[in-house]
Amino acid sequence: MLPVVRELETEYAGRVTFQIIDYYADQTKPLLSQYLVRYHPGFVVLRPDGTPLPTLIGPQSKATLIEQLNTALT
C-alpha cells in the first residue's frame, strides 16, 4: 500500500497533507482510537474543516483512495 500512498502524495501535492502513522507505536494509540482505526492498514481522510470521512480499513484500491480524497476536497 505504501507505494500507492506515495503516488497519491505526489499527485495531490499542495492540496493534501499526508501523514503516515506507525500503527504499532504506543504514542499513536490515542490517534488511532480517535479515528476508529482498529486494523492495519487504516486510512483516515479529513475534510479541510477537520471532520473525517468514514475510516477505510484494510488494503484499498488506488481508485477508492482517490475517491475519498476528491470527496474531501469538494
C-alpha positions as CSV (number, residue, x, y, z in Angstrom):
1,M,0.0,0.0,0.0
2,L,2.8,2.4,0.7
3,P,3.8,2.8,-3.0
4,V,0.2,3.7,-3.8
5,V,0.1,6.2,-1.0
6,R,3.4,7.7,-2.1
7,E,2.0,8.1,-5.7
8,L,-1.1,9.9,-4.3
9,E,1.1,12.1,-2.2
10,T,2.9,13.2,-5.3
11,E,-0.4,13.6,-7.3
12,Y,-2.1,15.6,-4.6
13,A,1.0,17.7,-3.5
14,G,-0.1,21.2,-2.4
15,R,-3.7,20.1,-1.9
16,V,-3.5,17.3,0.6
17,T,-1.1,16.7,3.5
18,F,-0.3,13.0,4.0
19,Q,0.7,11.7,7.4
20,I,1.8,8.1,7.8
21,I,1.3,6.8,11.4
22,D,3.1,3.8,12.9
23,Y,0.2,1.6,13.8
24,Y,2.3,-0.3,16.4
25,A,3.8,2.7,18.2
26,D,2.4,3.3,21.7
27,Q,2.3,7.1,21.2
28,T,-0.1,6.8,18.3
29,K,-2.7,4.7,20.1
30,P,-4.8,7.7,21.1
31,L,-4.9,8.9,17.5
32,L,-5.9,5.5,16.2
33,S,-8.7,5.3,18.8
34,Q,-9.9,8.8,17.9
35,Y,-10.4,7.8,14.3
36,L,-11.5,4.2,15.0
37,V,-8.6,2.6,13.2
38,R,-8.6,-1.0,14.6
39,Y,-6.6,-2.8,11.9
40,H,-3.6,-2.2,9.7
41,P,-3.7,-0.6,7.2
42,G,-6.2,2.0,8.0
43,F,-6.9,5.2,6.1
44,V,-8.5,8.4,7.5
45,V,-9.2,11.3,5.2
46,L,-10.1,14.6,6.8
47,R,-12.0,17.4,5.1
48,P,-10.4,20.8,5.2
49,D,-12.5,21.6,8.3
50,G,-11.1,18.6,10.1
51,T,-14.1,16.3,10.0
52,P,-13.3,12.8,9.0
53,L,-14.8,10.8,6.2
54,P,-15.6,7.2,7.1
55,T,-12.4,5.3,8.1
56,L,-11.2,2.8,5.5
57,I,-9.8,-0.4,7.0
58,G,-7.6,-2.9,5.1
59,P,-5.9,-2.7,1.7
60,Q,-7.7,-0.2,-0.6
61,S,-7.5,0.3,-4.3
62,K,-6.0,3.5,-5.6
63,A,-9.4,4.4,-7.1
64,T,-11.0,4.1,-3.7
65,L,-8.4,6.3,-2.1
66,I,-8.8,8.9,-5.0
67,E,-12.5,8.9,-4.5
68,Q,-12.0,9.6,-0.7
69,L,-9.5,12.4,-1.4
70,N,-11.7,14.0,-4.0
71,T,-14.8,13.8,-1.8
72,A,-12.8,15.5,1.0
73,L,-11.7,18.3,-1.4
74,T,-15.2,19.2,-2.6
